Amino acid sequence: MRKKIPIIVAGAVTGLCAVLLVLFGNPLNMGFCIACFLRDIAGGLGLHRAAMVQYLRPEIVGLILGAFLTALTAKEFKVTGGAGTPLRFLLGMLMMAGALVFLGCPLRMILRLAGGDWNALVALPGYVAGVWAGTFFLKKGYSLGQSRAQPVLNGYLGSLMAVFLLILLIAAPAFVFFSTEGPGSQHAPLVVSLGAGLLVGVLAQRSRLCTMGAFRDLILFKEGHLFFGVAAIFIVALTGNLITGKFIPGFASQPVAHTDAIWNFLGMGVVGLAAVLAGGCPLRQLILTGEGQGDALFTVLGMITGAALIHNFGLAASPDGVPVAGKWSLLLSIVMLVIIGAANIYRPGTAEKTAGP
């Protein structure tokens, strides 16, 4: 049990920070949401003009820099890349496509459930199904290749980008676009958001916290180590919401959510499958970026690009539901993920088998 303490602490602190961030100004059930925050950053940089979701979220900056500083201190900062990098960029875009149909990443799915949003009860089986589908490809030998050492500067790019975002945030409103209403206008003070991100970044790096990994390991190895972290997030967030009066059970009228069950299920299914093929959930991709992994950085950049394109083409869901074009794009995403999974299965005699994602 002692070995599980770091992952439980990381999950508990993440859940507590999520509750506190809402109390300090973040949208309800959105103390942390990697997909939503990357979407807001895309808007804040002017990559899309959905006026209600534009802000440079300091939590993202903190997560990357926290992981970066901790990896350096622990001598775990390794500059690697080159393992299916273009495909990882595409996987990031597809992951975002699923998240913006559900309106949240796997971390927000847990927080929505802890806030009483029963739409997340529909999305959770979808996420597990997506992860299960991904393990099918892993069992068959799926791999995007072996990451290799890269020039040192490559490993610092993610952290330098985070610092650049922080500079822009401090300089605001110059050079950026910020929402004056809607979710993008709701945020905790910079110091609080940045501090929470740094703290969670440190703990997630040390504990390897990953929502996808939690379910993948349960399915593949019957190993529940990472799942203790996910459970801790839920328990602490649920307790915090009950204490602060933020637990509002039901399907209808939930904050930044819709009740279209089928598309909530499929949206998170896409996120789960994409996360397995990319080697980590959205949160884990940020932590790996801080550790110097260039492939994770390209996955994150793919998510930001995906968010911009999805909003520019009107594919994202809203509290009113999922647009027809968004439904078709999600179905296309499923087809593309299956193709990526099948096309990268190692077969004896075709290529030298390399390490997985």
N, C-alpha and C positions, 0 to 999 in steps of 0.2 A: 504493500500500500504506500510505503514511503516514496517509491519511484513515481507514484501518481500525483504527489503533492504539487510539483511545478505546473502540471497541466491543469489541475483543479484550481490553483491560485490564478493562473492566467485566465481561465474561463470566468472565475468569480469576479476578478477585477474588471474584465471586459463587460460583464453584465452590470456591475455597479457603475462603471463609467457611462454606460449607455443610459442608465436611469438618471444620473446626474446631469448629463448633457441635455436631456429633455427638460429637466427642471430649469436649466440655465438658458434654454431658448431653442434647442433643436426641435424639429417637428415631432409630434407624438409617434411612438413606436419607431423612431428613426434616430436613436442616440448614435448608432453606428449603422451605416449602410454603404458598403464599398461601391456598389454599382451606382446608387443614387448620388453619392458624393463625386464620383468620377464624371457622371453626367453633368452635375452642377459646375464642375471645373471646366468641362468642355464649353458650357454656356458662358462661364465667366471669362473665358479666353476669346469669346466671340465665334466659336466654331459652330454653334447653333444659336438661333434667336428665339427659342422658347422662353418668353420673358419671365415665367414663374419659376424656372429652375436654372438660375445663373448665380454662382457664388464660388469663390476659391476656398474650398473646405480645408481648414487647417488640420483636421484630423488625418487626412491623407498625407500631408507633409510630415506630421508627427510619426505616423506609422512607419514611413520609409526611413526617416532619420533615426528613430528609435532602434529599428532593426540594424541600421548601418553602424551606429555607435556601439551597439552591443556586440555585433559580429566582429568589429575591429578589436574590441577589448578581449573577446573570447578567442581571438585568432581563428575565427571561422569565416572571415571575409575572403572569398575566393572568386576571382574574376574568370568566369566561364561563359560559354555560349556556343552558338553554331549548331545546335541540335534542332533541326526543323524550324528555324527562326521564322521564315515567312508563314508557315502553317500555324505557328503559335500566335502570330499577329491576327490571322484569320480566326483562330479559336477564341481569341479575346473578343473579337467583333461578334461572334456567334453567342458567346456567353452573355454579352450585353444584350443581344436580341432577346434572349430568354428572360433576362432579369427585368427588362423594361416592358415585357408583357405581364409578368407577375407584379411588377412595381417594387422590386427589391432584390437584394442578393440573398444568399443562404443565411448570412448573419442577420439580416433584417427579418427573414422568415422566422427565425427563432425569437427575435424581439417582438415581432407582431403577434406571435403565439403567446408570448409572455404578457402581452398587453391585452389579451382577450380577443384578438382578431381571428375568428374561426376560419376565415378564408385561408389562413396559413395551414390549417389542418388538412385542407385539400392539397395545398402545394407541397407539404412535407412528403407524402407518398410519391408525388411526382419527382421530387429531388432524389429520393431513395431509388426510385425506378431508373432514373437517369444514371446514377452512380452504378447501379447493378448492370445496366447495359454497357457501361464503360468497362466494368470488370470482365465482361465477356470478351472484349477485345484484348484486354491485358492477358487473360488466360491463353488466348490464341497466339500471343507473342507480339502484341502491338508495341511499337517503339518509334520515337521520332529521332533516334540516333543518340550518340554519345556526345555530351557537352565536352568541349575542350578549352584549354587555357586561352585567354584572349589578352590583348594589350591592356595594361593596367587601367588606362583612362576609361575604357569601356565599363569597368565595374563601378566607376564613380558617377557615371552619367545620370543614373536614376536619382541619386542623392543630390547632385547638382541641380537637376530639374526641380526637385522638391524645394531646395533653397531659393531657386528662381521664383517659384510660385509664392513662397513666403514674402519675398521682396515685393512682388506685385501686390500682394494682399496688404502689406504695410503702406504701399504707395497709393492704394485705392482712394478715390475713384479713378485716378489716372490709369489709362491703358486697359481697363477691364470693364466688364458689363455685369452689374449686380441687380438682382431682382428687388423690386420695391413691394411686391406682394407675392403670395403663394409660398410654397415650401422653401424656395431659394432665399427668401427674405427672413426666414426663421432660423436663427443660428445662435449658439452660445458665444460669449465673448472670445476673442482670439486667444487670449492666454489660457482660458479653460479648455478650449477645443484642442489647441496645440499640446497642452500638457497631457490631456487624456490620450491623444494619439501617441505621444512619446512613450507614455507608461505602457500602453497596450502593445506598442511596437516592440519594446524591450522584452516584455513577458512572452509575447507570441514568438519572438525569435528564439528565446531560450527553451520554450516548451514545444515548439513545432505545431502550435495550434492550427488546425485546419478542419473546417466542417466537412469537406469532401473526404479527407483522409479518415475521419472518424467512421463514416459509413463504409468506405472502401475496405478498411481494415477489418471491420466486423463481418463483411460479406466474404472477403477473400481468406482471412486468417482466423476468424472468430476471435479477434483481438480487440479489446475494448478500451485500450489506454487513451487514445485520442478522444474517444466518446465521452470520457469523464469531463473533458474540457467543455464540450458542447452542452452536456447536462448542467454543468456549473453555470454557464451563461444563462440558461433558461431559468434555473432555480433562483439565482440571485436577482435577475431582472423581474421575474414574477413576484418575488417577495418585495422588491423595491416598488413595483407598480401598485401592489396591494397596500403598502404602507402610505404611499403618496397619493392614493386615489386615482391613479392613472390606468387601473385595470378596468376596461370597459368591454365586457363580453358581448359577442354578437357577430353577425355577418354584415349587416347593412351599416352604412354611414361610418365606416372605419376610416381613419386618416390616411390619405394617399393610398387608396386601395379600391378594388372593384370586386364584384361578387360573381364574376363569370368563372364558374368552377372548372370547366374543361380547360380553359386557357390558363388558369392559375396552375393547374396540374402540369400541362404541357410546357408552360414557360419555365417552371423550375426543373422539369425533366431535361430540357435543353441545357440549362445551367449545369446540372449534375453531370451529364454526359460530356459536355465541353470541358468541365473542370477535371474529370478523370483523364481525358485525352491531353490536356495541357499540363497536367501534373500538379494541380492545386486549385483551391477555390480562390475567389477574388482576393480575400484577405491574405491568403498564403502567397499569392503572386506579388503583393506589395512587400511582404516580408522578404521574399527571395530577391526582389529587386534591391532592397537595402543591403542584402548580403553580397551583392555584386554579380548576380546571375543575369546576364544580358537577355537570355531567352524569356525570363519572367518580365523584364522591362518591356519587351516587345508585345507580350500578352497584355500588359497594362495599357500600352499605347494603342493596341487594337481595341481595347474596351473604350478608351476615350474617343477614338475615331468612330467606332460603332455607335456610341451614344450620339455623336454629332450627326451622323448620317440618318440614324433612326428618327431623330427629331426633325431634321430638315425635310425628310420625306413623309412625315406624319405617320410613322409606323408604331409609335409608342402607345401603350395603353394609358388610360386616364381613369379617374373615379367613375366615369360614365361607361367604361367597358373597353374592349379591344377593337380598334378599327379593322375593317375587312382586310385592308392591305397589310396590317400588322399580323393578322392571322395567317395570311398566305406567306409572309416573310418568315414566320415561325416554322411553318411546315417545310419551307425550303431549307431552313436552318437544320432541321432534323435530317433531311436527305443529305445535306453537305457533311454533317457530322458522321453519319454512317459511312459515307464515301471515304472520309479522312481516316476513320478507324479501320476500315477494310483494306484500304490502300497501303497502310503502314504496318500490316501484320508480317512479321518475319516468317519466311518459309525457308527451310533447309535447302541450301544449294543456290539460293538467289542472292544472298548477301551475307556478310558477316554479322552475326547477331550482336547488338549493342545494348547498352543499358537503357532502361525505360525512362519515361519522362521524370 
